[in-house]
Amino acid sequence: MPYLGDTNTVFRRVFQSDPLYPQVKAALDTLLLQGDVLYITPQVLVEFQALATRPLAANGLGMTAAEASAWAAQIEALFPLLPETPDIYPRWRALVDAHDVRGRQVYDARLVAVMEAHGVNRLLTLNPTHFRRFGGITVVEPGDLLAAP
């Protein structure tokens, strides 16, 4: 079954020092054992680059651009990439208008638009409340996969 990984989960798969690394890694291992695939989108890599190079004082990771690129390469090696397609923008626009999406959550709506464009209906995220407003997708937290029988 295909899933899309939100930025907050996929970057924690490579940062072993992150407190949530063990939970995220175990959840992703569970997906792989079930034969599922976790995809990423170019937007996830763009968001990661912004997070990674933002100063620690601004809730970032404080990396140089070169360090962030090296980490991004590790993420790219782990997860298949869903391509950008022309139908993503109109889907995004429709979601933003239909759900009165504002501020930073426009990026979340864009992930949902990518999911719609590629027929992916499951999202792995640590921020489930950001996505619950959107119909047609199943929002999954890493802990949900570990609690499953």
Backbone bond lengths (Angstrom), bond angles and torsions (degrees), N, CA, C in turn:
res aa  C-N    CA-C-N  psi(-1)  N-CA   C-N-CA  omega(-1)  CA-C   N-CA-C  phi
1 M - - - 1.447 - - 1.532 108.27 -
2 P 1.322 118.11 135.30 1.466 119.85 -179.54 1.527 112.61 -83.42
3 Y 1.307 115.72 142.58 1.463 124.69 174.21 1.526 107.29 -128.01
4 L 1.315 116.04 154.91 1.456 120.92 166.81 1.513 107.02 -108.10
5 G 1.305 116.74 135.01 1.458 121.15 177.50 1.517 111.10 -93.37
6 D 1.312 116.58 127.99 1.456 121.76 173.38 1.534 107.81 -72.70
7 T 1.314 116.05 155.29 1.463 121.15 -178.59 1.523 111.54 -53.84
8 N 1.332 116.87 -40.09 1.461 119.83 -175.79 1.527 113.61 -66.99
9 T 1.320 118.26 -18.45 1.465 119.44 175.79 1.516 111.64 -93.85
10 V 1.331 117.49 -44.65 1.467 117.98 -173.71 1.524 112.55 -67.87
11 F 1.326 118.21 -35.24 1.464 117.09 179.83 1.523 110.72 -69.79
12 R 1.319 116.80 -29.68 1.471 118.92 178.71 1.524 112.27 -73.50
13 R 1.299 117.89 -12.67 1.468 120.49 176.45 1.528 111.64 -72.93
14 V 1.342 117.49 -24.38 1.462 119.90 -178.72 1.530 113.04 -104.10
15 F 1.313 118.55 -17.02 1.469 121.60 -178.87 1.519 110.22 -95.32
16 Q 1.314 115.23 91.70 1.462 119.93 -175.74 1.521 113.09 -65.48
17 S 1.318 117.99 -20.19 1.459 120.17 179.87 1.529 113.02 -83.21
18 D 1.319 117.73 -9.30 1.464 120.60 178.91 1.528 109.31 -70.34
19 P 1.334 118.31 136.45 1.470 120.39 -179.63 1.533 114.01 -58.40
20 L 1.327 117.71 -27.39 1.464 120.26 -179.69 1.528 113.02 -90.99
21 Y 1.322 117.54 0.56 1.464 120.41 -179.45 1.530 112.35 -54.57
22 P 1.339 120.47 -49.80 1.476 119.12 -177.30 1.536 112.87 -58.76
23 Q 1.329 117.00 -41.26 1.460 120.21 -179.23 1.530 111.00 -67.61
24 V 1.330 116.61 -44.83 1.468 120.18 -179.31 1.524 110.13 -65.64
25 K 1.319 117.61 -44.17 1.467 120.29 179.74 1.528 110.79 -61.39
26 A 1.333 116.82 -44.58 1.471 120.30 179.33 1.532 110.68 -62.21
27 A 1.327 117.55 -40.20 1.465 120.69 178.99 1.523 110.73 -64.80
28 L 1.317 117.17 -43.42 1.460 120.49 179.28 1.520 111.38 -67.84
29 D 1.313 117.13 -36.91 1.468 120.12 174.92 1.530 110.30 -61.67
30 T 1.329 116.22 -39.19 1.464 120.75 177.73 1.524 110.81 -62.02
31 L 1.327 116.46 -44.55 1.472 119.80 177.45 1.523 111.16 -58.47
32 L 1.315 116.61 -45.93 1.465 120.27 -179.13 1.526 111.36 -62.71
33 L 1.331 116.40 -42.53 1.469 120.14 179.12 1.522 111.84 -62.95
34 Q 1.309 116.90 -29.94 1.468 121.88 178.43 1.528 111.33 -81.34
35 G 1.320 117.11 -6.33 1.456 120.82 -178.20 1.522 113.68 84.19
36 D 1.326 117.00 14.17 1.457 121.57 179.25 1.527 110.08 -84.75
37 V 1.322 115.81 163.24 1.466 122.18 179.86 1.519 108.58 -123.94
38 L 1.322 116.53 133.32 1.461 121.65 174.75 1.521 107.47 -106.09
39 Y 1.324 115.24 116.95 1.452 121.74 179.52 1.520 110.12 -97.37
40 I 1.319 114.95 160.50 1.452 121.26 168.24 1.525 106.90 -125.34
41 T 1.309 115.18 170.89 1.449 122.34 177.80 1.531 107.68 -127.85
42 P 1.319 118.50 156.88 1.468 119.06 178.35 1.529 112.78 -51.42
43 Q 1.323 117.43 -33.75 1.462 119.77 178.41 1.525 112.01 -58.08
44 V 1.321 117.66 -38.23 1.463 121.09 178.85 1.524 109.88 -60.35
45 L 1.326 116.21 -40.64 1.461 119.84 179.41 1.531 111.82 -70.53
46 V 1.321 116.86 -34.54 1.466 120.85 175.93 1.531 109.60 -65.96
47 E 1.326 116.89 -46.53 1.466 120.67 178.40 1.523 110.77 -61.94
48 F 1.331 116.67 -39.88 1.462 119.95 177.98 1.520 110.68 -61.27
49 Q 1.332 117.66 -45.03 1.464 121.15 -179.06 1.531 110.18 -59.57
50 A 1.324 116.58 -41.36 1.464 120.54 178.43 1.531 110.87 -64.17
51 L 1.323 116.96 -46.62 1.466 121.71 178.97 1.524 111.16 -63.01
52 A 1.304 116.53 -46.18 1.458 121.18 -174.95 1.530 112.50 -65.24
53 T 1.323 117.14 -35.97 1.465 119.71 -175.76 1.528 113.13 -95.11
54 R 1.323 117.45 -4.07 1.466 120.50 175.73 1.528 108.27 -73.16
55 P 1.327 118.60 142.51 1.477 121.13 -179.51 1.531 112.29 -59.82
56 L 1.315 115.76 151.94 1.466 121.19 176.89 1.527 110.69 -56.34
57 A 1.318 117.00 -39.33 1.464 121.93 -178.67 1.529 111.76 -64.56
58 A 1.320 117.06 -19.89 1.468 121.73 179.28 1.529 110.51 -105.97
59 N 1.343 116.85 27.48 1.465 123.04 177.71 1.528 112.64 65.75
60 G 1.323 115.93 32.53 1.456 121.28 176.11 1.511 110.64 -108.23
61 L 1.318 115.38 -168.15 1.468 120.63 -179.94 1.525 112.51 -102.87
62 G 1.330 117.39 -8.28 1.461 121.58 173.88 1.519 115.73 68.64
63 M 1.304 118.47 27.34 1.468 121.63 -178.30 1.525 111.33 -87.58
64 T 1.309 114.76 159.27 1.457 119.78 168.35 1.524 107.43 -76.60
65 A 1.323 115.82 166.17 1.466 119.61 177.95 1.525 110.68 -61.23
66 A 1.327 116.90 -39.02 1.467 120.43 -179.97 1.530 111.48 -66.27
67 E 1.325 117.36 -41.25 1.463 120.66 177.64 1.532 110.60 -62.94
68 A 1.321 115.91 -44.62 1.468 119.97 179.79 1.523 110.82 -62.30
69 S 1.317 116.95 -40.01 1.467 120.17 178.99 1.525 111.45 -63.92
70 A 1.322 116.54 -38.03 1.474 119.91 178.56 1.530 110.53 -65.05
71 W 1.335 117.04 -41.79 1.463 120.64 177.40 1.528 110.45 -66.80
72 A 1.332 116.89 -39.48 1.465 120.59 178.51 1.524 110.51 -61.21
73 A 1.321 116.82 -36.93 1.468 120.10 178.11 1.526 110.70 -62.57
74 Q 1.321 117.31 -36.73 1.466 120.49 176.95 1.535 110.69 -65.51
75 I 1.327 115.97 -41.14 1.467 119.94 178.26 1.524 109.66 -63.10
76 E 1.336 116.20 -45.55 1.467 120.80 179.56 1.526 111.92 -60.04
77 A 1.325 116.44 -34.75 1.468 120.43 -179.53 1.532 111.85 -71.26
78 L 1.311 117.44 -26.52 1.467 121.57 -177.10 1.523 114.02 -86.40
79 F 1.340 116.37 -32.62 1.457 119.81 -169.96 1.522 111.15 -124.94
80 P 1.348 117.72 133.69 1.462 119.74 175.52 1.536 110.48 -68.40
81 L 1.311 114.21 147.38 1.462 122.20 -174.47 1.528 111.23 -100.05
82 L 1.327 116.61 127.15 1.463 121.08 172.09 1.530 107.47 -83.14
83 P 1.309 118.08 129.47 1.468 119.74 -175.76 1.531 113.13 -75.12
84 E 1.325 113.87 156.49 1.460 120.92 171.03 1.526 107.56 -72.02
85 T 1.323 117.00 135.42 1.457 120.95 178.64 1.531 108.53 -132.25
86 P 1.336 117.22 157.05 1.464 120.10 -177.56 1.528 114.64 -61.87
87 D 1.324 118.34 -23.46 1.468 118.84 -177.53 1.523 114.05 -82.79
88 I 1.321 118.18 -2.17 1.467 120.17 179.24 1.526 110.90 -68.53
89 Y 1.322 117.86 -45.98 1.462 119.58 -176.63 1.529 112.89 -59.02
90 P 1.337 119.96 -50.60 1.476 117.44 -179.85 1.532 112.88 -62.14
91 R 1.311 116.83 -33.67 1.473 119.82 176.55 1.536 109.83 -65.48
92 W 1.338 115.68 -43.15 1.463 120.59 179.01 1.525 110.12 -61.79
93 R 1.317 116.49 -47.31 1.464 120.75 -179.35 1.532 110.07 -58.42
94 A 1.309 117.76 -43.87 1.467 121.52 179.75 1.533 111.00 -63.03
95 L 1.324 117.55 -40.93 1.469 121.00 178.87 1.527 111.50 -65.55
96 V 1.324 116.57 -45.01 1.462 121.20 -179.75 1.526 110.58 -60.67
97 D 1.329 116.11 -44.08 1.464 119.87 -179.49 1.526 111.74 -70.14
98 A 1.310 117.29 -42.71 1.472 121.06 -176.33 1.523 112.83 -68.64
99 H 1.325 116.61 -30.26 1.472 119.87 -173.97 1.525 113.50 -113.39
100 D 1.330 117.22 11.24 1.465 121.69 178.35 1.533 111.06 50.45
101 V 1.317 115.60 48.82 1.461 121.67 -177.19 1.522 109.34 -76.65
102 R 1.338 115.53 135.75 1.466 121.36 -176.14 1.527 111.37 -135.11
103 G 1.329 114.18 160.20 1.460 121.35 172.66 1.519 112.66 57.86
104 R 1.305 115.03 -142.48 1.472 120.72 -176.57 1.521 113.79 -63.13
105 Q 1.318 116.83 -19.35 1.458 118.23 -178.40 1.523 112.94 -72.57
106 V 1.341 117.33 -4.88 1.468 118.64 172.46 1.523 110.03 -64.00
107 Y 1.323 117.03 -28.68 1.466 120.55 178.02 1.529 110.78 -70.09
108 D 1.324 115.96 -36.34 1.466 119.78 176.25 1.531 110.33 -64.96
109 A 1.331 116.13 -41.74 1.466 119.71 177.89 1.524 110.45 -61.78
110 R 1.311 116.72 -34.84 1.461 119.03 179.45 1.528 111.16 -67.66
111 L 1.321 117.90 -36.71 1.467 119.88 175.24 1.528 110.09 -61.54
112 V 1.316 116.73 -40.71 1.469 120.14 178.03 1.526 109.98 -64.65
113 A 1.322 117.53 -38.99 1.469 120.63 177.51 1.526 110.97 -62.27
114 V 1.322 116.96 -40.09 1.467 120.68 176.60 1.522 109.84 -63.44
115 M 1.318 116.75 -42.58 1.458 120.72 178.19 1.523 110.45 -58.89
116 E 1.328 116.35 -47.70 1.464 120.66 179.25 1.528 110.95 -59.24
117 A 1.317 116.59 -45.02 1.461 120.92 -176.89 1.524 112.27 -63.09
118 H 1.340 116.60 -28.50 1.466 120.76 -176.78 1.529 113.42 -107.22
119 G 1.324 117.43 4.83 1.456 119.87 178.49 1.520 114.23 69.19
120 V 1.323 116.84 28.58 1.466 122.34 176.80 1.524 106.50 -99.76
121 N 1.338 116.97 126.60 1.465 117.22 -177.06 1.527 114.47 -117.88
122 R 1.333 117.52 8.87 1.467 120.29 177.34 1.525 109.00 -120.94
123 L 1.338 115.10 135.72 1.459 121.84 -179.95 1.514 109.05 -123.66
124 L 1.329 116.20 128.16 1.462 121.35 175.31 1.521 108.04 -98.27
125 T 1.329 116.27 117.30 1.464 121.33 -175.29 1.515 111.57 -147.54
126 L 1.327 114.92 158.16 1.460 121.41 171.48 1.530 110.99 -97.79
127 N 1.325 116.48 -1.67 1.464 121.81 179.95 1.535 110.48 -120.92
128 P 1.305 118.54 67.06 1.468 120.01 -174.44 1.526 113.87 -61.96
129 T 1.331 118.00 -32.32 1.461 119.51 -177.69 1.525 112.22 -64.98
130 H 1.321 117.54 -23.58 1.466 120.54 178.97 1.526 112.01 -68.79
131 F 1.318 117.59 -19.47 1.466 121.27 -170.91 1.522 114.68 -117.82
132 R 1.302 118.52 -11.78 1.462 120.85 -173.89 1.529 113.31 -62.41
133 R 1.312 118.41 -23.88 1.473 121.24 -178.83 1.518 112.85 -68.60
134 F 1.330 116.80 -20.54 1.458 120.43 -174.94 1.528 110.49 -89.66
135 G 1.317 116.52 126.39 1.450 120.67 177.31 1.521 110.87 -79.98
136 G 1.300 115.19 162.89 1.458 120.12 174.58 1.513 115.22 83.86
137 I 1.344 117.10 0.88 1.465 118.98 176.29 1.522 109.16 -127.55
138 T 1.316 114.20 154.65 1.450 121.33 173.98 1.522 107.57 -108.18
139 V 1.312 115.79 121.36 1.455 121.92 -179.40 1.528 108.39 -92.22
140 V 1.326 115.62 123.59 1.458 121.22 -176.06 1.516 108.84 -123.62
141 E 1.320 116.06 132.19 1.462 121.82 174.26 1.530 107.92 -98.06
142 P 1.336 117.73 152.31 1.469 118.64 179.65 1.520 113.36 -52.81
143 G 1.335 117.62 -39.93 1.455 120.77 179.43 1.522 113.43 -62.19
144 D 1.337 116.87 -29.14 1.469 120.51 177.81 1.518 110.76 -62.42
145 L 1.309 116.93 -37.23 1.470 120.80 -178.91 1.524 111.31 -71.91
146 L 1.312 115.39 -30.65 1.466 118.93 -178.98 1.529 111.54 -80.99
147 A 1.336 116.34 -23.94 1.466 120.35 -179.91 1.521 111.51 -87.46
148 A 1.337 116.77 -12.70 1.467 120.39 -177.48 1.529 110.42 -66.97
149 P 1.342 116.76 144.53 1.469 119.57 -179.05 1.507 111.90 -70.44
